[in-house]
Amino acid sequence: MSALTYDLRPPRSGPLHGAPVLVLLHGVGGNERNLLPLAGQLDPRFAVVSVRAPLQISPDGFAFFNVRFTPEPVPDAAQAEASRAALTEFIPQLIQAHGFDPEQVFLLGFSQGAIIGASVTLSRPDLVAGLVMLSGRILPEAQPTFAPTEQVRGTNVFVAHGVHDAKLGIHHGRASHALLRDLGTQLTYREYDLGHEIAAPEVADVNAWLTPLLRP
C-alpha cells in the first residue's frame, strides 16, 4: 500500500490559507482526476483536494481496498482499515501543509470513496465538518472503529443514492440512512432516478447542502 497522493485546486474565490477544504475520494478503479470536474460546480470558496487511493489495481486505476463480488461486495477488511487509518493521519497533515481551516474539512466520496469517507467520519468526527456519500455504503466491518455515539451525534451527512444502482443497490443507501439516523447525525438523505453515477441535479443538491455549512 503506497502513501496517499493528491491533486490540489485552490479556491476560485478567496485565499488558500484559512480556506475550507473539500477532500474528494474516488471509486474503485478510479484516480485523483475522476472527481475533479465537480470542483467547478461547487462553492468557489472551497480548496479542493482530490486523493488518489493507495492500492494500484490497473495501470491508471486505484482503490482503497479490494472487493470480491459474491454477488454482494465483500471488502478486504484489513485493507479498508489501513486506508481509513491513512486518511485520518492524512487530514491533519494536509491542514498543516496548506493552512486550511481545521474546522472546515469536508469529505465527498463516490462509491468506494463514499465508503471510506464514512469510515473516516464515523471514527473521527472531530476531523470532519461534513460528509457527502454518493452511491456508497457503510461497512459493518468498520463499526468497531466508530466513535461513541455522543461524539458522532450532530455530524453533518448528505447521503445520495440512485434507485437503479446495479453495483451498490438502493438497499445500501437505505441502510446507511437508517444507521446514520439512529446515530443521531444531522442527516440529509436523497434518492435519484439514477444508476451508479453522478448527475447534475445531484451535484446541485450537494452544493446547496454544503454552502450553508461554510463560515461566512
BELCOR-V484661 format. One record per backbone hydrogen bond with DSSP energy under -0.5 kcal/mol. CO is the residue of the C=O (numbers start at 1). NH is the residue of the N-H. If there is no record, write none. Layout:
co=CO nh=NH
co=CO nh=NH
This chain:
co=5 nh=52
co=7 nh=50
co=9 nh=48
co=16 nh=19
co=19 nh=101
co=20 nh=47
co=21 nh=23
co=21 nh=106
co=22 nh=24
co=22 nh=49
co=23 nh=108
co=24 nh=51
co=25 nh=110
co=27 nh=30
co=30 nh=62
co=31 nh=34
co=33 nh=36
co=35 nh=38
co=36 nh=39
co=37 nh=40
co=38 nh=41
co=38 nh=42
co=39 nh=42
co=43 nh=46
co=44 nh=12
co=44 nh=13
co=47 nh=22
co=47 nh=49
co=48 nh=9
co=48 nh=50
co=49 nh=24
co=49 nh=51
co=50 nh=7
co=51 nh=26
co=51 nh=53
co=52 nh=5
co=54 nh=2
co=54 nh=56
co=55 nh=57
co=55 nh=63
co=58 nh=61
co=61 nh=57
co=61 nh=58
co=62 nh=29
co=62 nh=30
co=63 nh=55
co=66 nh=76
co=68 nh=70
co=68 nh=74
co=72 nh=70
co=73 nh=75
co=74 nh=68
co=75 nh=77
co=76 nh=80
co=77 nh=81
co=78 nh=82
co=79 nh=83
co=80 nh=84
co=81 nh=85
co=82 nh=86
co=83 nh=87
co=84 nh=88
co=85 nh=89
co=86 nh=90
co=87 nh=91
co=88 nh=92
co=89 nh=93
co=90 nh=94
co=91 nh=95
co=92 nh=96
co=93 nh=97
co=94 nh=98
co=95 nh=99
co=95 nh=100
co=99 nh=18
co=100 nh=102
co=101 nh=104
co=104 nh=21
co=104 nh=106
co=105 nh=129
co=105 nh=130
co=106 nh=23
co=107 nh=132
co=108 nh=25
co=109 nh=134
co=110 nh=113
co=111 nh=115
co=112 nh=116
co=113 nh=117
co=114 nh=118
co=115 nh=119
co=116 nh=120
co=117 nh=121
co=118 nh=122
co=119 nh=123
co=120 nh=124
co=122 nh=147
co=124 nh=127
co=124 nh=128
co=125 nh=128
co=129 nh=156
co=130 nh=107
co=131 nh=133
co=131 nh=158
co=132 nh=109
co=132 nh=134
co=133 nh=135
co=133 nh=160
co=134 nh=111
co=137 nh=139
co=139 nh=142
co=139 nh=143
co=140 nh=143
co=142 nh=145
co=143 nh=146
co=148 nh=151
co=148 nh=152
co=149 nh=153
co=152 nh=155
co=155 nh=186
co=156 nh=131
co=157 nh=188
co=158 nh=133
co=159 nh=190
co=160 nh=135
co=161 nh=192
co=162 nh=165
co=169 nh=172
co=169 nh=173
co=170 nh=174
co=171 nh=175
co=172 nh=176
co=173 nh=177
co=174 nh=178
co=175 nh=179
co=176 nh=180
co=177 nh=181
co=178 nh=182
co=179 nh=183
co=180 nh=185
co=181 nh=184
co=184 nh=154
co=185 nh=187
co=186 nh=157
co=188 nh=159
co=190 nh=161
co=192 nh=163
co=192 nh=194
co=194 nh=164
co=195 nh=197
co=199 nh=202
co=199 nh=203
co=200 nh=204
co=201 nh=205
co=202 nh=206
co=203 nh=207
co=204 nh=208
co=205 nh=209
co=206 nh=210
co=207 nh=211
co=208 nh=212
co=210 nh=213
co=210 nh=214
co=211 nh=214
